[in-house]
Amino acid sequence: MSGRPCKLRVAICGGGVGGLTTAFALSRSSDIHVDVYEAAPTFAEMGAGIGVWWRTRGVLKTLGLEDDLIRLLGIQPSEDRVPSIEYRISDQSEGLSMGSIYSRGGVLGVHRAEFHEALLNRLTSSRCRTFTSKRLHGYKESRDNSRIQLTFQDGSTATCDILIGADGLNSAVRAGMVQAAASIAEEDGRLADAAELRNLIEPRFSGVLCYRALVPAEKLWQVSPEHRALSSPVQYLGKDRHFIAYPISRGRFINFAAFDVHPDKEGTRFTDAWVVGVDPEHVIRLYDGWEKEANELVQCLDGLKVTRWAVNVVQPLPSFAFGNVAVLGDAAHAMTPFQGAGAGQAIEDASVLSTLLSHRLTTKQNAAHVLGIYSRVRQPLATEVSKRSRLNGEHFALHGLESDVSPTRLREISLEIQENFEWVSETDATADLQRAMELLERGMSSERN
């Protein structure tokens, strides 16, 4: 490995969007060495579509990844405030439009696997190494924070100065980090706090089942050449069921995600397999009797691969860091998908974390403090986004409309949905990045004085 003497050795467990974005950003620093450990035999991303909003576009531009996004889109995205997602009440023979939300630049549909591949292709630095079939079993941090030893399920070991958990919902890094914090609380006699912390380790079921598929655009076009899902995102709403569809891969496919909501199951543990293949006919039956254009799209599932995902979430963590260990993305704040912000939030995590670690003032000795700044900046917003996503989910499942479906009430809900999305197009993540650097620089200046 070339460059200046290494000031930090960073291990990233998890090679999804958040992990690879962090690896790429850190690999640009000549004094940081990065090892990425992926649990699977190959680097691959699960899921189909990613919605990229204006705020996330800005982060990608800062990271030097906007051109990769534009290449995948095949078009130059708009800079204007445009209709982004249309909402329709569709669980009836005659559908009813609730209007569209507007956002700066709209929402850009990207195939998750294509974006993931673009990130992987950017890991060209000799300072960044990648490993597969390395599922973390656990880690041990020395008392003086001088070294972290990783143990993988295959029995192999590795060491690092900083450990970043980008290892998803069932994060081994999160489990170890929260256990460590709970142990300290126990030693201090705060038994209730320790128990509360340990309760945060395991994900909880959101009460939502998601059915995903990629519909060839040609198949939908043959049924309905003017179908609105061929050109822009549209969401079809019904009581405790809804689905969204939008074009990806330069219009070759329609990303289809249907949701079956069970409010009484929220907060429980989902004990069946989280991701399974299902008969498309099961999903088609869920939307029997819906308006014509919704039905046309659902019928296209016939003969396609459809998977059912249990939407599990991570309960709000008090911190995304402890010692020289931090978590990001789903490992830190897995949320329901009703803000279209999961990938975007992981990318923001990566941006703030990599900027702080790459800062000239960051050293091995103050790394725990630096990771604390990352958490201080990112945890409040990610938690708020998760809350907004849950609220949107209630609106999409038409909760609260049982006794009032008047135009006035529909307009109120439409405005609430619009307000919940304002942050993605009307705010700039640069402000959070600047705040993080100011906290670091001010803190170091205080120590010197």
C-alpha positions in Angstrom: 0.0 0.0 0.0 1.3 3.4 -0.9 0.9 7.0 0.4 1.7 8.7 3.7 2.2 6.7 6.8 -1.1 5.0 7.8 -2.9 6.9 10.6 -6.0 4.7 10.8 -6.8 1.1 9.8 -10.5 0.9 9.3 -12.5 -2.3 9.0 -16.0 -2.2 7.4 -18.2 -5.1 8.0 -20.8 -5.2 5.2 -20.5 -4.6 1.5 -23.9 -3.0 0.7 -24.5 0.5 -0.4 -23.6 2.1 2.9 -20.4 0.1 3.4 -19.1 0.5 -0.1 -19.8 4.3 -0.1 -17.9 4.6 3.1 -15.0 2.5 1.7 -14.8 4.6 -1.4 -14.8 7.9 0.4 -12.2 6.7 2.9 -10.0 5.2 0.2 -9.5 8.7 -1.2 -7.4 9.6 1.9 -3.8 8.7 1.5 -3.3 7.9 5.2 -6.2 5.6 5.8 -6.3 1.9 5.0 -9.6 0.2 4.6 -10.6 -3.5 4.7 -14.2 -4.4 3.6 -15.5 -7.7 4.9 -18.6 -9.0 3.2 -20.5 -12.0 4.7 -21.7 -13.4 1.4 -19.5 -15.3 -1.1 -19.8 -12.4 -3.6 -20.5 -8.7 -3.4 -24.2 -8.4 -4.3 -27.1 -6.2 -3.3 -30.5 -7.4 -2.4 -33.6 -5.5 -3.4 -34.6 -3.8 -6.6 -35.1 0.0 -6.8 -33.6 2.9 -5.0 -35.2 6.3 -4.9 -32.7 9.1 -5.1 -34.0 12.5 -3.9 -32.5 16.0 -4.2 -30.8 15.8 -0.8 -29.1 12.5 -1.6 -28.0 13.8 -5.0 -26.2 16.6 -3.3 -24.4 14.1 -1.0 -23.4 12.0 -4.0 -22.0 15.1 -5.7 -19.9 15.9 -2.7 -18.6 12.4 -2.6 -17.7 12.5 -6.3 -20.3 10.0 -7.3 -22.9 12.1 -9.1 -21.5 11.2 -12.5 -22.0 7.5 -11.7 -25.7 8.2 -10.9 -26.2 10.1 -14.1 -24.7 7.3 -16.2 -27.1 4.9 -14.6 -30.1 7.2 -15.3 -29.0 7.9 -18.9 -30.5 11.4 -18.6 -29.6 14.7 -17.0 -31.9 15.0 -13.9 -34.1 18.1 -13.6 -33.1 20.9 -11.3 -36.7 22.2 -11.0 -39.5 21.4 -8.5 -41.6 18.8 -10.3 -44.3 16.2 -9.6 -42.6 13.3 -8.0 -45.1 10.6 -6.9 -48.8 10.5 -7.7 -51.1 9.0 -5.1 -54.4 7.3 -5.9 -57.1 5.6 -3.8 -57.4 2.4 -5.7 -59.1 -0.2 -3.6 -62.4 0.4 -5.5 -63.7 0.0 -9.1 -63.2 3.7 -9.8 -59.9 5.1 -8.6 -59.6 8.6 -7.0 -56.5 10.8 -7.4 -55.1 12.4 -4.3 -52.7 14.5 -6.3 -48.9 14.4 -6.4 -46.2 15.5 -4.1 -43.7 17.9 -5.6 -40.0 18.0 -4.9 -36.9 19.6 -6.3 -35.4 17.4 -9.0 -38.1 14.7 -8.5 -37.3 11.3 -7.3 -34.8 9.3 -9.5 -35.4 5.6 -9.8 -32.1 3.6 -9.9 -31.7 -0.2 -10.0 -30.1 -1.1 -6.6 -27.8 -3.8 -8.1 -26.5 -1.4 -10.8 -25.7 1.3 -8.3 -24.0 -1.2 -6.1 -21.9 -2.4 -9.0 -20.9 1.2 -9.8 -19.7 1.6 -6.2 -17.8 -1.6 -6.3 -16.0 -0.5 -9.5 -14.8 2.6 -7.8 -12.8 0.7 -5.2 -9.6 0.9 -7.2 -7.3 2.3 -4.5 -4.5 0.0 -3.2 -5.4 1.3 0.2 -8.8 -0.5 0.1 -9.0 -4.3 0.2 -12.1 -6.4 -0.1 -12.9 -9.8 1.3 -15.9 -12.1 0.9 -17.3 -15.0 2.9 -16.3 -13.1 6.1 -19.3 -13.0 8.4 -18.4 -11.3 11.7 -18.9 -13.5 14.7 -17.8 -10.9 17.2 -15.1 -8.4 18.2 -13.0 -7.5 21.2 -11.9 -3.9 21.8 -8.8 -3.4 24.0 -9.3 -1.3 27.2 -7.2 1.5 25.9 -8.9 1.5 22.5 -5.6 0.8 20.8 -6.8 -2.2 18.9 -9.9 -4.1 17.9 -9.7 -7.8 17.1 -12.3 -9.3 14.8 -13.3 -12.9 14.8 -15.2 -14.3 11.8 -17.5 -17.3 11.7 -14.9 -19.2 9.6 -12.5 -19.0 12.5 -10.2 -16.4 10.9 -9.3 -13.2 12.7 -8.2 -9.6 11.8 -7.4 -6.4 13.6 -8.2 -2.7 13.1 -8.2 0.6 14.8 -11.8 1.5 13.9 -14.7 -0.9 13.2 -17.7 0.3 11.2 -20.7 -1.9 11.1 -22.6 -1.7 7.8 -23.8 -5.2 8.3 -27.6 -4.7 8.1 -30.5 -5.5 10.2 -28.9 -8.5 12.0 -25.8 -6.5 12.6 -23.2 -8.4 14.7 -21.4 -5.0 15.1 -24.5 -3.4 16.6 -25.0 -6.4 18.9 -21.4 -6.1 20.2 -21.5 -2.3 20.5 -24.8 -2.3 22.4 -23.7 -5.2 24.6 -20.5 -3.2 25.5 -22.5 -0.1 26.4 -24.9 -2.3 28.5 -22.0 -3.9 30.4 -20.7 -0.4 31.3 -24.1 0.6 32.5 -24.3 -2.6 34.6 -20.9 -1.9 36.2 -22.1 1.5 37.1 -25.2 0.0 38.8 -27.6 1.2 36.1 -29.3 -2.1 35.7 -32.5 -0.7 34.2 -30.5 1.1 31.6 -28.5 -2.0 30.8 -31.7 -4.0 30.3 -33.1 -1.3 28.1 -30.0 -1.2 25.9 -30.0 -5.0 25.4 -33.6 -4.8 24.3 -32.5 -2.7 21.3 -30.2 -5.4 19.9 -32.8 -7.5 18.1 -34.9 -5.9 15.2 -38.6 -5.7 15.6 -41.3 -6.5 13.0 -43.0 -3.3 11.6 -46.2 -5.2 10.9 -45.6 -4.8 7.1 -45.0 -7.5 4.5 -43.5 -6.3 1.3 -43.8 -8.1 -2.1 -41.1 -7.1 -4.6 -40.8 -7.8 -8.3 -39.2 -6.3 -11.4 -41.8 -6.0 -14.2 -40.5 -5.8 -17.7 -41.7 -2.5 -19.1 -42.6 -4.1 -22.4 -45.0 -6.5 -20.6 -46.9 -3.6 -19.1 -46.8 -1.6 -22.3 -48.5 -4.4 -24.2 -51.3 -4.4 -21.7 -51.6 -0.6 -21.3 -49.3 1.6 -23.5 -50.3 4.8 -21.7 -49.9 3.4 -18.2 -48.6 6.1 -15.9 -46.1 3.8 -14.2 -44.2 3.5 -17.5 -43.0 7.1 -17.1 -43.2 8.2 -13.5 -43.7 6.9 -9.9 -47.3 6.2 -8.8 -48.6 4.8 -5.6 -51.9 3.0 -5.4 -53.5 3.1 -1.9 -56.1 1.0 -0.1 -57.1 0.0 3.4 -54.1 -1.8 4.9 -52.7 -2.5 1.4 -50.9 -0.4 -1.1 -48.2 -0.6 -3.8 -45.8 1.7 -5.6 -44.3 1.3 -9.1 -41.8 3.4 -11.0 -39.4 2.9 -13.9 -35.7 2.0 -13.4 -32.8 0.8 -15.6 -33.5 3.5 -18.2 -37.1 2.5 -18.4 -36.5 -1.2 -19.1 -38.1 -2.3 -15.9 -40.8 -1.2 -13.5 -39.9 -1.6 -9.9 -42.9 -3.0 -8.1 -43.3 -3.0 -4.3 -46.6 -4.0 -2.7 -47.3 -3.8 1.0 -49.7 -5.8 3.2 -50.1 -4.1 6.5 -50.8 -5.8 9.9 -50.9 -3.1 12.5 -51.5 -5.5 15.3 -48.2 -7.2 14.6 -46.0 -4.1 14.9 -43.3 -4.4 17.6 -43.4 -8.2 17.6 -40.7 -10.6 16.4 -41.1 -12.1 13.0 -40.1 -15.7 13.5 -40.5 -17.0 9.9 -38.0 -16.5 7.1 -37.6 -12.8 6.4 -37.2 -13.2 2.6 -39.0 -16.0 0.7 -40.2 -16.5 -2.8 -44.0 -16.5 -3.2 -46.5 -17.5 -5.9 -47.4 -14.3 -7.9 -51.1 -15.4 -7.7 -51.0 -14.7 -4.0 -50.2 -11.0 -4.6 -52.6 -10.8 -7.5 -55.4 -11.9 -5.1 -54.5 -9.3 -2.5 -55.5 -6.6 -5.0 -58.6 -8.2 -6.5 -61.3 -5.6 -7.1 -59.0 -2.6 -7.3 -59.3 0.0 -10.1 -58.4 -1.0 -13.6 -55.0 0.6 -14.0 -53.8 -0.9 -10.7 -55.2 -4.3 -11.7 -53.4 -4.1 -15.1 -50.1 -3.7 -13.3 -50.6 -6.4 -10.7 -51.7 -8.8 -13.4 -48.3 -8.4 -15.0 -46.8 -10.3 -12.0 -48.0 -13.5 -13.5 -45.0 -15.7 -14.4 -42.5 -13.4 -12.7 -40.3 -13.9 -9.7 -41.9 -12.4 -6.6 -40.3 -12.3 -3.2 -41.9 -11.5 0.1 -39.9 -9.5 2.6 -40.8 -9.0 6.3 -40.1 -5.3 6.9 -38.2 -5.3 10.2 -36.8 -2.2 11.8 -34.1 -1.3 14.3 -35.5 0.4 17.4 -34.0 3.9 18.0 -30.5 3.6 19.4 -29.3 6.3 21.8 -26.0 6.4 19.9 -24.5 5.2 16.7 -21.0 4.8 18.3 -19.3 3.4 21.3 -15.6 3.4 21.8 -13.9 3.0 18.5 -16.9 1.3 16.9 -19.7 2.8 14.9 -22.7 1.6 12.9 -24.4 3.0 9.8 -27.2 2.3 7.4 -29.6 -0.5 8.4 -27.3 -1.6 11.2 -28.0 1.8 12.8 -31.5 2.8 11.8 -33.3 0.3 9.6 -36.7 1.8 8.9 -39.8 1.2 6.9 -39.5 2.2 3.3 -42.2 4.9 3.2 -39.8 7.8 2.9 -37.8 6.2 0.1 -34.9 7.2 2.3 -33.1 4.0 3.5 -30.3 4.1 1.0 -30.1 7.9 1.1 -29.7 7.8 4.9 -26.9 5.2 4.6 -25.1 7.4 2.1 -25.4 10.4 4.4 -24.0 8.3 7.2 -21.1 7.4 4.9 -20.5 11.0 4.0 -20.4 12.4 7.5 -18.4 9.5 8.9 -15.8 9.4 6.2 -15.3 13.2 6.2 -14.7 13.1 10.0 -12.3 10.2 9.9 -10.4 11.7 7.0 -10.0 15.1 8.7 -6.5 16.2 9.4 -7.3 16.5 13.2 -8.5 13.0 13.5 -6.0 10.5 15.0 -6.1 7.1 16.5 -6.0 8.6 19.9 -9.1 10.8 19.5 -11.1 8.4 17.2 -13.7 7.6 19.9 -14.4 11.3 20.3 -14.7 11.7 16.5 -17.1 8.8 16.2 -19.2 10.4 18.9 -19.5 13.5 16.8 -20.7 11.4 13.9 -23.4 10.0 16.1 -24.3 13.4 17.5 -24.9 14.7 14.0 -26.5 11.7 12.3 -28.6 10.0 15.0 -31.2 12.7 15.5 -32.0 13.1 11.8 -32.1 9.4 11.0 -34.4 8.9 14.0 -36.7 11.7 12.7 -36.7 10.2 9.2 -37.7 6.8 10.6 -40.6 8.5 12.4 -41.8 10.3 9.3 -41.6 7.0 7.3 -43.8 5.3 9.9 -46.3 8.1 9.7 -46.4 8.0 5.9 -47.0 4.3 6.2 -50.2 5.0 8.2 -51.4 7.4 5.5 -50.6 5.0 2.7 -52.6 2.3 4.5 -55.5 4.8 4.8 -55.5 4.7 8.5 -57.9 7.4 9.9 -60.1 7.5 6.8 -62.6 4.9 8.0 -65.3 7.5 8.7 -64.2 10.5 6.5 -63.2 10.2 2.9 -64.4 13.7 2.0 -62.3 15.7 -0.5 -61.3 18.0 2.4 -59.9 15.1 4.4 -58.1 13.7 1.4 -56.6 17.0 0.7 -55.4 17.2 4.4 -53.7 13.9 4.1 -52.1 14.8 0.8 -50.7 17.9 2.4 -49.4 15.9 5.4 -47.6 13.5 3.0 -46.1 16.5 1.1 -44.9 18.0 4.4 -43.3 14.7 5.3 -41.2 14.7 2.1 -40.2 18.4 2.2 -36.9 17.7 3.9 -35.6 15.5 1.0 -35.9 18.3 -1.5 -35.7 21.5 0.6 -32.8 20.8 2.8 -29.1 20.4 2.1 -27.0 17.7 3.8 -23.9 20.0 3.5 -25.1 21.9 6.6 -24.8 18.7 8.6 -21.4 18.0 7.2 -20.3 21.5 8.1 -21.6 21.1 11.6 -19.7 17.9 12.1 -16.4 19.5 11.1 -17.1 22.5 13.3 -17.7 20.3 16.3 -14.5 18.4 15.6 -12.4 21.6 15.0 -13.9 23.5 18.0 -13.3 20.5 20.3 -9.7 20.1 19.3 -9.1 23.8 19.6 -10.6 23.8 23.1 -8.2 20.9 24.1 -5.2 22.8 22.8 -6.2 25.9 24.8 
